[in-house]
Structures are given as structure tokens and as C-alpha cells.
């Protein structure tokens, strides 16, 4: 059921958040670390909806720190300490799992987060499959901007790997057969983006 999946996803993300906290908290100047609150699954056999979740109520302004489609720039994410630490948490998980898993939909009140999602590559990660499209992982890789907390944790910038890929694609398009028939069929403008997309996968 969706409820069971939700519970499983949030509690898995919570375990990553605990590991992140264990690494980040001792660092000088890092300060408070975001926490993903626990969801409890309750079974109500007599009810039409037999499963429900129970969680601590978060009181205060509810903020989305990472947006599903990745394209929307959320200033609260960029400018607030909680938002930056959430972005660093995403980067940390991404690096820890070798780019196979990303915690998404980070939202909550202050440093307390809930209703999170997880994206994994199509094959999953260590037997776990996320509940979000793996395109989120690609978007994160393309759009993430490291901040001071990423630096404190010694995370590798995703920009340099992205630029290397871009360079590789431009040389690849030059190696295509240079015959006039290819030129007529595929105008150069259309060729490059297509190459770029194929190299991403």
C-alpha cells in the first residue's frame, strides 16, 4: 500500500539523516543538523483504511526546501541555514550512495522534516527502490550548487564532473562522419543536444 511505502521511505531517509548528523555535528561551526521525524505505521483492522501513519505535529511555518521538479528556485532553500543544510544533506547522500540514491522533497518546519521522498536509479539501491522518478537525480546533479556546509563535509563538487561530460560531448560530435549526406540530414544544431542527452544516461 502507498501508506506502507511512504512510511518505509521516510524511515529509510531518517536513517540517512542520522548518519549525516553523526558526521556533521562534530564539525566545528556546523551547528544544528536537519532531522527527519519518525513516522509510525498503525494497523486498524476494523477500519476501511486499515493502515494509517502517525507522526509528531510540526508547529510553525512549513517550508519546502527542495522542490520536486528541481527547476523552481526556492529562496528559502538558498538563503536559510536549514535550506542550505538540506541541500548539503542531499549532496552527502548522493555521494555516500555513489549517485544511486537521492532524498527528495525535503520540507518541514525549521530543521524538522517530514513527507520526504527518495529517488533511486531504475535498478534501485541495495534492494531498495525509491518512490520518485530517477530524473530527480539527474536534475540534482545538474542544478546543485555547493555551499559552505558541503565544503565543511569535504563533498566533491558536482559541477566539475558535469563540465567534463560536456567537454566529452563536444569532441564526440566532431568525430561524426563528415560526409555531406549526414550534414543535410542532421543540421549541426540538432545534433549537439541529442548527443548531450545520450551521454547523460
Phi and psi in degrees as a GROMACS rama.xvg file:
@    title "Ramachandran Plot"
@    xaxis  label "Phi"
@    yaxis  label "Psi"
@TYPE xy
-61.0098  -40.163  UNK-2
-62.7472  -43.8528  UNK-3
-64.0359  -43.0341  UNK-4
-60.0001  -44.7214  UNK-5
-58.5269  -44.7556  UNK-6
-62.7345  -45.1946  UNK-7
-62.723  -44.8263  UNK-8
-62.8053  -49.0446  UNK-9
-64.7062  -40.1789  UNK-10
-72.5594  -27.5436  UNK-11
-68.6554  -46.063  UNK-12
-60.7857  -36.5152  UNK-13
-61.6609  -38.7027  UNK-14
-64.3544  -41.7364  UNK-15
-62.5301  -40.0274  UNK-16
-64.3833  -34.1359  UNK-17
-67.6018  -41.4099  UNK-18
-64.8598  -40.8254  UNK-19
-60.6414  -45.7712  UNK-20
-62.2076  -40.3368  UNK-21
-62.6029  -32.3437  UNK-22
-84.3878  -36.7591  UNK-23
-84.9033  -39.3945  UNK-24
-57.0401  -41.3212  UNK-25
-69.4062  -14.526  UNK-26
-69.8241  135.272  UNK-27
-63.8448  127.46  UNK-28
84.738  -1.96638  UNK-29
-73.685  -43.3888  UNK-30
79.4695  -153.397  UNK-31
-65.5585  146.793  UNK-32
-117.311  139.878  UNK-33
-58.2545  145.174  UNK-34
-124.331  136.006  UNK-35
-96.2766  121.229  UNK-36
-73.3291  157.188  UNK-37
-82.0156  141.62  UNK-38
-109.363  135.773  UNK-39
-107.018  137.921  UNK-40
-95.2079  127.938  UNK-41
-117.359  145.379  UNK-42
-107.195  126.133  UNK-43
-122.684  85.862  UNK-44
-57.924  -30.3627  UNK-45
-82.0128  -8.98828  UNK-46
-92.2205  153.34  UNK-47
-59.0859  -39.0296  UNK-48
-104.721  99.5421  UNK-49
-70.5723  -19.8253  UNK-50
-117.679  140.319  UNK-51
-142.977  162.833  UNK-52
-114.212  149.524  UNK-53
-127.15  135.081  UNK-54
-147.825  163.819  UNK-55
-61.1515  141.647  UNK-56
-82.5357  130.91  UNK-57
-96.8888  124.141  UNK-58
-108.805  127.744  UNK-59
134.771  -168.27  UNK-60
-76.7402  122.771  UNK-61
-88.0982  122.21  UNK-62
-123.36  138.711  UNK-63
-91.5791  118.2  UNK-64
-93.1834  -22.5885  UNK-65
-135.412  133.491  UNK-66
-99.8378  141.832  UNK-67
-50.4554  -51.0897  UNK-68
-83.7075  -4.62144  UNK-69
74.4406  -19.0602  UNK-70
-84.7656  -27.6955  UNK-71
-75.7033  127.825  UNK-72
-90.5886  120.19  UNK-73
-102.402  114.083  UNK-74
-67.1259  -31.5485  UNK-75
-63.6569  -28.7973  UNK-76
-72.3827  -42.1449  UNK-77
-77.9455  -35.6753  UNK-78
-97.6338  -17.2167  UNK-79
-96.701  153.608  UNK-80
-62.4872  -44.2002  UNK-81
-61.2869  -42.4224  UNK-82
-62.0894  -44.4967  UNK-83
-65.2498  -40.0873  UNK-84
-68.8831  -29.1563  UNK-85
-67.652  -43.1596  UNK-86
-61.8044  -40.2293  UNK-87
-66.3172  -38.9645  UNK-88
-59.3522  -43.783  UNK-89
-60.4539  -44.7999  UNK-90
-63.5472  -41.6676  UNK-91
-62.3741  -46.0471  UNK-92
-64.4947  -42.5544  UNK-93
-57.4846  -46.0873  UNK-94
-70.1905  -42.4808  UNK-95
-58.5259  -35.1632  UNK-96
-101.686  17.5917  UNK-97
53.5287  38.971  UNK-98
76.3935  14.1662  UNK-99
-92.8985  -16.8538  UNK-100
-143.59  143.749  UNK-101
-141.109  131.584  UNK-102
-85.2325  127.313  UNK-103
-118.499  177.876  UNK-104
51.4272  47.3483  UNK-105
-76.5333  117.883  UNK-106
-152.452  153.162  UNK-107
162.342  -159.182  UNK-108
-113.168  117.637  UNK-109
58.4826  -125.627  UNK-110
-93.3949  2.90085  UNK-111
-99.0211  119.919  UNK-112
-113.984  151.263  UNK-113
-151.979  174.11  UNK-114
55.2248  39.0993  UNK-115
-83.3086  164.517  UNK-116
-123.959  171.278  UNK-117
-135.536  131.979  UNK-118
-107.981  135.562  UNK-119
-126.195  161.811  UNK-120
-63.5298  162.58  UNK-121
-49.1925  -38.7622  UNK-122
-78.3719  -6.2033  UNK-123
85.8208  -174.249  UNK-124
-141.707  119.393  UNK-125
49.6018  45.4387  UNK-126
78.0435  3.52718  UNK-127
-109.413  131.583  UNK-128
-113.277  133.86  UNK-129
-75.9096  178.431  UNK-130
-112.459  14.1138  UNK-131
-126.157  155.966  UNK-132
-63.1672  142.729  UNK-133
-71.4759  -7.55508  UNK-134
-63.2521  -23.4245  UNK-135
-61.1563  -34.7992  UNK-136
-66.0048  -43.2057  UNK-137
-64.0111  -43.5541  UNK-138
-62.9468  -42.3069  UNK-139
-60.273  -45.259  UNK-140
-60.3713  -38.352  UNK-141
-78.4574  -31.371  UNK-142
-107.336  -16.0509  UNK-143
-64.9534  132.586  UNK-144
-115.774  121.959  UNK-145
-63.9918  147.061  UNK-146
-124.424  -174.312  UNK-147
-60.862  -29.1029  UNK-148
-73.5029  -34.018  UNK-149
-60.9458  -42.4335  UNK-150
-64.9348  -42.1936  UNK-151
-58.695  -36.4825  UNK-152
-85.8677  -2.88599  UNK-153
68.8685  31.4335  UNK-154
-76.1467  144.869  UNK-155
-78.0716  135.805  UNK-156
-62.9195  138.649  UNK-157
-85.8023  -14.0503  UNK-158
-62.2558  -47.6916  UNK-159
-62.431  -40.1934  UNK-160
-67.5081  -34.4251  UNK-161
-66.8826  -41.6873  UNK-162
-67.6952  -36.8333  UNK-163
-59.3194  -42.6397  UNK-164
-61.1835  -39.8881  UNK-165
-63.8299  -42.3749  UNK-166
-62.1648  -42.3428  UNK-167
-60.4838  -37.2914  UNK-168
-69.7317  -38.1595  UNK-169
-66.7325  -35.5644  UNK-170
-70.9177  -32.5913  UNK-171
-64.1086  -39.7339  UNK-172
-67.9319  -26.6909  UNK-173
-70.5832  -27.7172  UNK-174
-79.618  -1.74114  UNK-175
-68.0341  151.685  UNK-176
-54.5975  136.914  UNK-177
-96.9855  23.13  UNK-178
-75.1468  154.646  UNK-179
-65.6869  -28.6012  UNK-180
-63.7888  -41.4292  UNK-181
-63.0309  -40.5125  UNK-182
-62.0627  -40.7554  UNK-183
-65.9642  -42.1701  UNK-184
-73.3226  -41.2985  UNK-185
-121.766  100.325  UNK-186
-60.986  146.674  UNK-187
-56.0944  -38.5395  UNK-188
-59.0978  -41.2155  UNK-189
-73.6416  -24.1044  UNK-190
-74.0236  -41.6543  UNK-191
-63.921  -49.895  UNK-192
-60.2784  -35.6755  UNK-193
-63.5163  -40.5666  UNK-194
-61.7099  -41.0724  UNK-195
-63.1709  -42.5193  UNK-196
-65.4088  -44.6392  UNK-197
-65.4081  -30.1571  UNK-198
-75.3745  -19.9788  UNK-199
-70.031  -31.1568  UNK-200
